[in-house]
Amino acid sequence: MPLRIGLAIGILSLLVAAGCGSSSSSSSTTTSSKASSSTTGAVAVDLGTTKAGKVLVGPSGRTLYLFEKDSGSTSKCSGECATDWPPLTTTGKPSAGTGVTGTMLGTTMRSDGKEQVTYNGHPLYYFEGDKKSGTIAGQGVAAFGAEWYTVGSNGAKVEKGEKGDDSSKSGSSSSSDDSGGSSSSSGGSGGSSY
């Protein structure tokens, strides 16, 4: 009899341990896939440094873009477009990081019922091709009927850093400050570096 009880307890312990292991694995997969396209809860928008200068970045540190086809704060990007250019969504009031103007942050209701973060009236998106923070593979790309651009702290599109744009290599300052901050002839200091 004691052998049966010991064997039953051993088997039960193995089943419980196996159940905990698989549950843990699937929840971490779910969390990481959600973080890549949108964020639950209130999100923070910060400035990050890229070859286009200082631009808006989401909570993951990945670059944010505006879509020139959007009319006002209404997103014109859904379906396959939203797969390639995931919207930055929130379930709370977005907050401004250093260098970001809080009064320019807002939200707009998407056609799928989610709240998308806006800056200076522009709905904000990630680009699926940006695999890590600091990259701007979507800069100046024409897709889904219009062009996509990074966004400066002043709320305007930033055109530097497009493919074929050598101004980021020349070391000369641009006549207009696309990042909303002070211009410098090379490099720059401050902000998040990637």
C-alpha contacts under 8 A as a table, 3 or more apart, distances in Angstrom:
res1	aa1	res2	aa2	distance
1	M	4	R	5.27
1	M	5	I	6.54
2	P	5	I	5.16
2	P	6	G	6.15
3	L	6	G	5.15
3	L	7	L	6.06
4	R	7	L	5.07
4	R	8	A	6.04
5	I	8	A	5.10
5	I	9	I	6.15
6	G	9	I	5.19
6	G	10	G	6.16
7	L	10	G	5.08
7	L	11	I	6.22
8	A	11	I	5.21
8	A	12	L	6.09
9	I	12	L	5.08
9	I	13	S	6.09
10	G	13	S	5.14
10	G	14	L	6.36
11	I	14	L	5.17
11	I	15	L	6.32
12	L	15	L	5.16
12	L	16	V	6.24
13	S	16	V	5.22
13	S	17	A	6.18
14	L	17	A	5.15
14	L	18	A	6.09
15	L	18	A	5.14
15	L	19	G	6.10
16	V	19	G	5.12
16	V	20	C	6.29
17	A	20	C	5.24
17	A	21	G	6.35
18	A	21	G	5.21
18	A	22	S	6.51
19	G	22	S	5.53
19	G	23	S	6.28
20	C	23	S	5.25
20	C	24	S	6.18
21	G	24	S	5.34
21	G	25	S	6.37
22	S	25	S	5.15
22	S	26	S	6.40
23	S	26	S	5.50
23	S	27	S	6.35
24	S	27	S	5.42
24	S	28	S	6.45
25	S	28	S	5.52
25	S	29	T	6.53
26	S	29	T	5.14
26	S	30	T	6.30
27	S	30	T	5.11
27	S	31	T	6.23
28	S	31	T	5.09
28	S	32	S	6.25
29	T	32	S	5.38
29	T	33	S	6.30
30	T	33	S	5.40
30	T	34	K	6.32
31	T	34	K	5.38
31	T	35	A	6.31
32	S	35	A	5.19
32	S	36	S	6.62
33	S	36	S	5.48
33	S	37	S	7.33
34	K	37	S	5.86
34	K	38	S	5.99
34	K	39	T	6.73
35	A	38	S	5.54
35	A	39	T	5.48
35	A	60	S	7.58
36	S	39	T	7.93
36	S	60	S	7.80
37	S	86	P	5.20
37	S	87	P	6.86
37	S	88	L	7.02
37	S	126	Y	7.29
38	S	86	P	7.09
38	S	87	P	6.62
38	S	88	L	5.24
38	S	89	T	5.27
38	S	90	T	7.44
39	T	42	A	7.87
39	T	43	V	6.82
39	T	59	P	7.92
39	T	88	L	7.07
39	T	89	T	6.04
39	T	90	T	6.06
40	T	43	V	7.64
40	T	89	T	7.38
40	T	90	T	5.69
40	T	91	T	6.02
41	G	90	T	5.60
41	G	91	T	4.70
41	G	92	G	5.48
42	A	90	T	5.42
42	A	91	T	5.65
42	A	92	G	4.10
42	A	93	K	5.51
42	A	94	P	5.31
42	A	95	S	7.32
43	V	58	G	7.62
43	V	59	P	6.34
43	V	89	T	8.00
43	V	90	T	6.05
43	V	92	G	7.32
43	V	93	K	7.41
43	V	94	P	4.91
43	V	95	S	6.23
44	A	58	G	6.59
44	A	59	P	5.65
44	A	94	P	5.59
44	A	95	S	4.58
44	A	96	A	5.69
44	A	97	G	6.34
45	V	56	L	6.57
45	V	57	V	5.87
45	V	58	G	5.05
45	V	59	P	6.32
45	V	94	P	7.21
45	V	95	S	6.32
45	V	96	A	5.31
45	V	97	G	5.73
45	V	100	V	7.19
46	D	56	L	5.66
46	D	57	V	5.29
46	D	58	G	6.43
46	D	59	P	7.50
46	D	61	G	7.91
46	D	96	A	6.37
46	D	97	G	4.48
46	D	98	T	6.31
46	D	99	G	7.18
46	D	100	V	6.18
47	L	54	K	5.96
47	L	55	V	5.31
47	L	56	L	4.65
47	L	57	V	5.63
47	L	97	G	7.17
47	L	98	T	7.00
47	L	99	G	6.44
47	L	100	V	6.77
47	L	153	S	7.29
47	L	191	G	6.29
47	L	192	S	6.75
48	G	54	K	5.38
48	G	55	V	5.52
48	G	56	L	6.20
48	G	57	V	5.84
48	G	61	G	7.12
48	G	63	T	7.53
48	G	134	G	6.93
48	G	191	G	5.92
48	G	192	S	4.77
48	G	193	S	6.41
48	G	194	Y	7.70
49	T	52	A	7.74
49	T	53	G	5.57
49	T	54	K	4.49
49	T	55	V	6.44
49	T	134	G	6.40
49	T	191	G	6.51
49	T	192	S	5.81
49	T	193	S	5.33
49	T	194	Y	6.80
50	T	53	G	5.10
50	T	54	K	6.17
50	T	55	V	7.14
50	T	134	G	5.14
50	T	135	T	6.59
50	T	136	I	7.16
50	T	193	S	7.79
50	T	194	Y	7.59
51	K	136	I	7.85
51	K	160	K	7.83
51	K	161	G	5.76
51	K	168	S	6.40
52	A	55	V	7.53
52	A	136	I	7.93
52	A	158	V	7.14
52	A	159	E	7.46
52	A	160	K	4.84
52	A	161	G	4.40
52	A	162	E	7.90
52	A	168	S	6.86
53	G	160	K	7.64
53	G	178	D	7.89
53	G	179	S	6.23
54	K	152	G	6.55
54	K	153	S	7.65
54	K	179	S	5.44
54	K	191	G	7.50
55	V	63	T	7.14
55	V	64	L	7.63
55	V	150	T	6.29
55	V	151	V	5.42
55	V	152	G	4.66
55	V	153	S	6.46
55	V	158	V	7.83
55	V	179	S	6.20
56	L	63	T	6.20
56	L	64	L	5.59
56	L	65	Y	7.91
56	L	100	V	7.89
56	L	150	T	7.17
56	L	151	V	5.67
56	L	152	G	6.12
56	L	153	S	6.62
57	V	60	S	7.60
57	V	61	G	5.30
57	V	62	R	5.28
57	V	63	T	4.42
57	V	64	L	5.11
58	G	61	G	5.29
58	G	62	R	5.68
58	G	63	T	6.56
58	G	64	L	6.40
58	G	88	L	7.41
59	P	62	R	7.48
60	S	133	S	7.40
61	G	132	K	7.89
61	G	133	S	5.03
61	G	134	G	7.40
62	R	126	Y	7.03
62	R	130	D	7.20
62	R	132	K	6.26
62	R	133	S	4.25
62	R	134	G	6.42
62	R	135	T	7.41
63	T	126	Y	6.24
63	T	127	F	7.67
63	T	130	D	7.64
63	T	133	S	6.58
63	T	134	G	6.58
63	T	135	T	6.88
63	T	136	I	6.55
63	T	150	T	7.10
64	L	124	L	5.93
64	L	125	Y	5.30
64	L	126	Y	4.97
64	L	127	F	7.51
64	L	150	T	5.96
64	L	151	V	6.82
65	Y	124	L	5.56
65	Y	125	Y	5.07
65	Y	126	Y	6.14
65	Y	127	F	7.49
65	Y	138	G	7.94
65	Y	139	Q	7.93
65	Y	148	W	6.23
65	Y	149	Y	5.19
65	Y	150	T	4.35
65	Y	151	V	5.91
66	L	122	H	6.07
66	L	123	P	6.27
66	L	124	L	5.44
66	L	125	Y	6.41
66	L	148	W	5.71
66	L	149	Y	5.49
66	L	150	T	6.33
66	L	151	V	6.60
66	L	157	K	7.14
67	F	70	D	5.75
67	F	122	H	7.82
67	F	123	P	7.63
67	F	124	L	7.95
67	F	125	Y	7.99
67	F	146	A	6.89
67	F	147	E	6.18
67	F	148	W	4.79
67	F	149	Y	6.82
68	E	71	S	7.95
68	E	146	A	5.65
68	E	147	E	5.66
68	E	148	W	6.32
68	E	149	Y	7.99
69	K	76	K	6.43
69	K	145	G	6.79
69	K	146	A	5.38
69	K	147	E	7.53
70	D	73	S	6.93
70	D	74	T	5.89
70	D	75	S	5.10
70	D	76	K	5.05
70	D	77	C	7.65
70	D	122	H	7.64
70	D	123	P	7.69
71	S	74	T	5.47
71	S	75	S	7.01
71	S	76	K	7.40
72	G	121	G	6.14
72	G	122	H	6.69
73	S	108	T	6.32
73	S	118	T	7.01
73	S	121	G	4.98
73	S	122	H	5.40
73	S	123	P	5.81
74	T	108	T	6.85
74	T	109	M	7.80
74	T	110	R	7.50
74	T	123	P	7.20
75	S	78	S	7.83
75	S	110	R	6.63
75	S	123	P	6.30
77	C	81	C	5.30
77	C	82	A	5.62
77	C	85	W	7.90
77	C	144	F	7.82
78	S	81	C	5.26
78	S	82	A	4.69
78	S	83	T	7.78
78	S	111	S	7.79
79	G	82	A	5.41
79	G	83	T	6.56
80	E	83	T	4.95
80	E	84	D	6.38
81	C	84	D	5.29
81	C	85	W	5.81
81	C	86	P	7.84
81	C	144	F	6.54
82	A	85	W	4.78
82	A	86	P	4.76
82	A	87	P	6.52
83	T	86	P	5.51
83	T	128	E	7.50
84	D	127	F	6.24
84	D	128	E	5.10
84	D	129	G	7.76
85	W	125	Y	5.76
85	W	126	Y	5.43
85	W	127	F	4.64
85	W	128	E	5.83
86	P	125	Y	5.50
86	P	126	Y	5.31
86	P	127	F	6.56
86	P	128	E	7.03
87	P	116	Q	6.36
87	P	117	V	7.89
87	P	123	P	7.67
87	P	124	L	6.03
87	P	125	Y	4.21
87	P	126	Y	6.22
88	L	116	Q	5.67
88	L	117	V	5.74
88	L	124	L	5.77
88	L	125	Y	5.36
88	L	126	Y	6.78
89	T	114	K	6.74
89	T	115	E	5.50
89	T	116	Q	4.25
89	T	117	V	5.67
90	T	93	K	7.35
90	T	94	P	7.05
90	T	114	K	7.70
90	T	115	E	5.75
90	T	116	Q	6.24
90	T	117	V	6.61
91	T	115	E	6.63
93	K	106	G	7.43
93	K	107	T	7.82
94	P	105	L	6.68
94	P	106	G	6.93
94	P	107	T	7.95
94	P	117	V	6.97
95	S	102	G	6.51
95	S	105	L	7.44
96	A	99	G	7.86
96	A	100	V	5.27
96	A	101	T	6.27
96	A	102	G	4.94
96	A	105	L	7.38
97	G	100	V	5.54
98	T	191	G	7.87
99	G	153	S	6.67
100	V	153	S	5.60
101	T	104	M	5.56
101	T	105	L	7.15
101	T	153	S	7.14
101	T	154	N	7.99
102	G	105	L	5.39
103	T	106	G	7.74
104	M	118	T	7.85
104	M	119	Y	5.21
104	M	120	N	4.75
104	M	121	G	7.42
104	M	155	G	7.53
105	L	117	V	7.09
105	L	118	T	5.68
105	L	119	Y	4.64
105	L	120	N	6.57
105	L	121	G	7.89
106	G	117	V	5.81
106	G	118	T	4.96
106	G	119	Y	6.29
106	G	120	N	7.93
106	G	121	G	7.39
107	T	115	E	5.91
107	T	116	Q	5.27
107	T	117	V	4.46
107	T	118	T	5.16
107	T	123	P	7.75
108	T	115	E	5.53
108	T	116	Q	5.26
108	T	117	V	6.59
108	T	118	T	6.77
108	T	123	P	7.32
109	M	113	G	6.00
109	M	114	K	5.84
109	M	115	E	4.73
109	M	116	Q	6.25
110	R	113	G	5.28
110	R	114	K	5.36
110	R	115	E	6.10
110	R	116	Q	6.50
111	S	114	K	7.49
116	Q	123	P	6.48
116	Q	124	L	7.19
117	V	123	P	5.95
117	V	124	L	5.92
118	T	121	G	5.49
118	T	122	H	5.00
118	T	123	P	4.21
118	T	124	L	5.53
119	Y	122	H	5.18
119	Y	123	P	6.63
119	Y	124	L	7.04
119	Y	155	G	6.14
120	N	155	G	5.07
120	N	156	A	7.80
122	H	155	G	7.90
126	Y	130	D	7.74
127	F	130	D	5.58
127	F	137	A	7.61
127	F	138	G	5.97
128	E	131	K	7.10
129	G	137	A	6.14
129	G	138	G	6.94
130	D	133	S	7.36
130	D	135	T	5.66
130	D	136	I	6.35
130	D	137	A	5.80
130	D	138	G	7.33
131	K	135	T	7.46
132	K	135	T	6.26
133	S	194	Y	6.33
134	G	193	S	7.52
134	G	194	Y	5.20
136	I	139	Q	5.46
136	I	150	T	7.72
136	I	161	G	7.79
138	G	141	V	5.39
138	G	148	W	6.61
138	G	149	Y	7.21
139	Q	148	W	6.09
139	Q	149	Y	5.06
139	Q	150	T	6.24
139	Q	159	E	7.62
139	Q	161	G	6.75
139	Q	162	E	5.44
139	Q	163	K	7.75
140	G	147	E	5.77
140	G	148	W	5.31
140	G	149	Y	5.43
140	G	159	E	7.00
140	G	162	E	5.37
140	G	163	K	7.53
141	V	147	E	5.42
141	V	148	W	5.52
141	V	149	Y	7.63
142	A	145	G	6.93
142	A	146	A	5.31
142	A	147	E	4.17
142	A	148	W	6.49
143	A	146	A	5.72
143	A	147	E	6.22
143	A	148	W	7.61
149	Y	157	K	5.63
149	Y	158	V	6.11
149	Y	159	E	6.62
150	T	157	K	5.78
150	T	158	V	5.40
150	T	159	E	7.51
151	V	154	N	7.91
151	V	155	G	6.00
151	V	156	A	5.70
151	V	157	K	4.66
151	V	158	V	5.55
151	V	179	S	7.50
152	G	155	G	5.44
152	G	156	A	5.68
152	G	157	K	6.23
152	G	158	V	5.97
152	G	178	D	6.05
152	G	179	S	4.12
152	G	180	G	5.67
153	S	156	A	7.55
153	S	179	S	5.70
153	S	180	G	4.98
153	S	181	G	7.24
154	N	178	D	7.87
154	N	179	S	6.65
154	N	180	G	4.47
154	N	181	G	7.86
155	G	180	G	7.79
156	A	178	D	7.22
157	K	178	D	7.19
158	V	178	D	5.12
158	V	179	S	6.67
159	E	162	E	6.58
159	E	178	D	7.34
160	K	165	D	6.75
160	K	167	S	7.09
160	K	168	S	6.89
160	K	178	D	7.73
161	G	165	D	5.91
161	G	166	D	7.79
161	G	167	S	7.68
161	G	168	S	6.30
162	E	165	D	5.25
165	D	168	S	7.05
166	D	169	K	5.34
166	D	170	S	6.37
167	S	170	S	5.19
167	S	171	G	7.08
167	S	172	S	7.01
167	S	174	S	7.76
168	S	171	G	6.49
168	S	172	S	7.99
171	G	185	S	5.43
171	G	186	S	4.97
172	S	185	S	5.01
172	S	186	S	6.97
173	S	183	S	6.64
173	S	184	S	6.11
173	S	185	S	4.65
173	S	186	S	7.54
174	S	177	D	6.62
174	S	183	S	7.63
177	D	180	G	5.79
177	D	181	G	6.68
177	D	182	S	6.82
177	D	183	S	5.86
178	D	181	G	7.87
179	S	182	S	7.96
184	S	187	G	7.10
184	S	188	G	6.34
190	G	193	S	7.98
